[in-house]
Amino acid sequence: MARPDEVISEVLGLLEPMVTQDGGSLRVAEFSAARSALVIDYVKGVNEACESCIIDGESLKAFIDEGLRTRGVHLSEITISEPGA
């Protein structure tokens, strides 16, 4: 079985195209296996043609949680930090 940090990287890699297409970015700010906690820094991009196409933090959190759970990683706490928001 893959290590949790490897699974986190895999899931973020799958979600990254959703945010980078509009100039956004994702980064693991903190991961603690002992506390079962993950903090993601999420910088939203800009899409003037479709403001509602930009993924919000809560949706991103749900996508990350689902992606991790389907790969066998269950975290107690996932926090999406949006610097500058």
PyMOL commands that set and color helices and strands:
alter all, ss='L'
color gray80, all
select helices_A, chain A and resi 4-20+51-53+57-70
alter helices_A, ss='H'
color red, helices_A
select strands_A, chain A and resi 25-32+37-43+77-81
alter strands_A, ss='S'
color yellow, strands_A
deselect
rebuild
show_as cartoon
